[in-house]
Amino acid sequence: MSPDERVYRGSDGRYYCRRSDGTAGLIVGGIAGGVLGNAIAPGGSKTLGTLLGAAGGAAVGNAVAQDSAHCR
């Protein structure tokens, strides 16, 4: 644990870590995925590439952000 990690005591008496809800990763991943999807989409399917890239990037970004808890 580091000094900046927040730990709290639940109503059941157990101690818990404060974890990210993944919102920042969702937003950053969605934007990055949308830009990448638009860049690699062939021909006239730029809109579809952007939407699919944004959805995939948001899912990956959210998963990465939620798995970033460090305290044990």
KANOR-V983700 format. One record per residue. RES is the residue in one small letter. SS is DSSP state (~ for helix, > for strand, _ for the rest). PSI is psi as a letter, one per 40 degrees, with the letter a starting at -180 (999 if undefined). BURIAL is b if it has 9 or more other ideal C-beta (glycine too) atoms within 8 Angstrom, else e. Layout:
res=RES ss=SS psi=PSI burial=BURIAL
res=RES ss=SS psi=PSI burial=BURIAL
This chain:
res=m ss=_ psi=i burial=e
res=s ss=_ psi=i burial=e
res=p ss=_ psi=d burial=e
res=d ss=_ psi=e burial=e
res=e ss=_ psi=h burial=b
res=r ss=_ psi=h burial=e
res=v ss=> psi=h burial=b
res=y ss=> psi=i burial=e
res=r ss=> psi=h burial=e
res=g ss=_ psi=i burial=e
res=s ss=_ psi=e burial=e
res=d ss=_ psi=e burial=e
res=g ss=_ psi=e burial=e
res=r ss=_ psi=i burial=e
res=y ss=> psi=i burial=e
res=y ss=> psi=i burial=e
res=c ss=> psi=i burial=b
res=r ss=_ psi=h burial=e
res=r ss=_ psi=i burial=e
res=s ss=_ psi=i burial=b
res=d ss=_ psi=e burial=e
res=g ss=_ psi=e burial=b
res=t ss=~ psi=d burial=e
res=a ss=~ psi=d burial=e
res=g ss=~ psi=d burial=b
res=l ss=~ psi=d burial=b
res=i ss=~ psi=d burial=b
res=v ss=~ psi=d burial=b
res=g ss=~ psi=d burial=b
res=g ss=~ psi=d burial=b
res=i ss=~ psi=d burial=b
res=a ss=~ psi=d burial=b
res=g ss=~ psi=d burial=b
res=g ss=~ psi=d burial=b
res=v ss=~ psi=d burial=b
res=l ss=~ psi=d burial=b
res=g ss=~ psi=d burial=b
res=n ss=~ psi=d burial=b
res=a ss=~ psi=d burial=e
res=i ss=~ psi=e burial=e
res=a ss=_ psi=h burial=b
res=p ss=_ psi=i burial=e
res=g ss=_ psi=b burial=e
res=g ss=_ psi=e burial=e
res=s ss=_ psi=f burial=e
res=k ss=~ psi=d burial=e
res=t ss=~ psi=d burial=e
res=l ss=~ psi=d burial=e
res=g ss=~ psi=d burial=b
res=t ss=~ psi=d burial=b
res=l ss=~ psi=d burial=b
res=l ss=~ psi=d burial=b
res=g ss=~ psi=d burial=b
res=a ss=~ psi=d burial=b
res=a ss=~ psi=d burial=b
res=g ss=~ psi=d burial=b
res=g ss=~ psi=d burial=b
res=a ss=~ psi=d burial=b
res=a ss=~ psi=d burial=b
res=v ss=~ psi=d burial=b
res=g ss=~ psi=d burial=b
res=n ss=~ psi=d burial=b
res=a ss=~ psi=d burial=b
res=v ss=~ psi=d burial=b
res=a ss=~ psi=d burial=b
res=q ss=~ psi=d burial=b
res=d ss=_ psi=e burial=e
res=s ss=_ psi=f burial=e
res=a ss=_ psi=h burial=e
res=h ss=_ psi=d burial=e
res=c ss=_ psi=i burial=e
res=r ss=_ psi=999 burial=e
